[in-house]
Amino acid sequence: LMQLFRPLDLLGWVYRTIRQGLVDMAAMFKLMDTNIEVEDRLGAPAIVVRQPIVAFEDVTFGYERDRTILKGLSFEVPAGGHTAIVGPSGAGKSTIARLLFRFYDPWLGRILIDGQDIAEVTQASLRAQIGIVPQDSVLFNDTIGYNIAYGKGGADHHTMEAAARGASIMPFIEKLPDGFDTEVGERGLKLSGGEKQRVAIARTLVKDPPILILDEATSALDSRTEQDILATLHAVSENRTSISIAHRLSTIADSDEIIVLDEGALAERGSHAALLAKRGLYAEMWSRQQSESEAVA
Ligand code: ATP
């Protein structure tokens, strides 16, 4: 009987691994729009991350042959550092995240994690190191527990509960009659945008990756929920290297470093205060967003 089970176990593992990949991918873009063109090198080793340092070295890349999107971009995020990428729409912010997750390889230059070129290691080992908290979280039509445990292809109850606490969704789950077994999604309980985002954060905590990509919500959360989620994300990012892709500057003002992209090139870099003092593109974007939010208030 055991011999019968072993291949089934393996199949289950393959299935879960693929599903996990899909969760992350679906999280970052609409799945079908993505051209998956990158393959592992023959005999590629797994990445070994001791210090989660992320470095872009002269990265040049475009989706189409005659349209360069990133133009010789270099930056480094130290282990445990929090870097934000800002810039006008279409500047290439999300492209940076896609390259780091290795959906594409750069035309020129290299992307290194802890000194290892991500093009030289297996994609599965690379993606295990990176958690994505996306702007619009995708939930399976299944239980809330299943949705959280997906961070690691099935997790024990203790891990799941710790993650739910870390994401501040445990009080919500405790109030549900069926707790973790409550069905969510189209046929089950409908979750609000903020609750869905917390499930995504809990999923990331189960995965427990050393590197985080935080893709800021463009979808409207009310400002109190947004503040709460931001506080949770701050706590979750502690002791991890994070890269935030931000549209609203107020959410990333306290990053260690802010990188301002303009048409695929690094226009400015520095702390919020240093960039304001510079009176350049960042300062201009900041004052524009300040007056917009005053107009709304
Ligand atoms: P936003 O703030 O609007 O989200 P962004 O700075 O994140 O923008 P990217 O999504 O990185 O910008 O896109 C940079 C450029 O690359 C855009 O001009 C976009 O049209 C183009 N682009 C993005 N994805 C693809 C793709 N799959 N194929 C071709 N071009 C693409």
Residues whose N, C-alpha, C, O or C-beta is under 5 A from the ligand:
A	BS01	ATP	D33 Y63 I69 G87 P88 S89 G90 A91 G92 K93 S94 T95
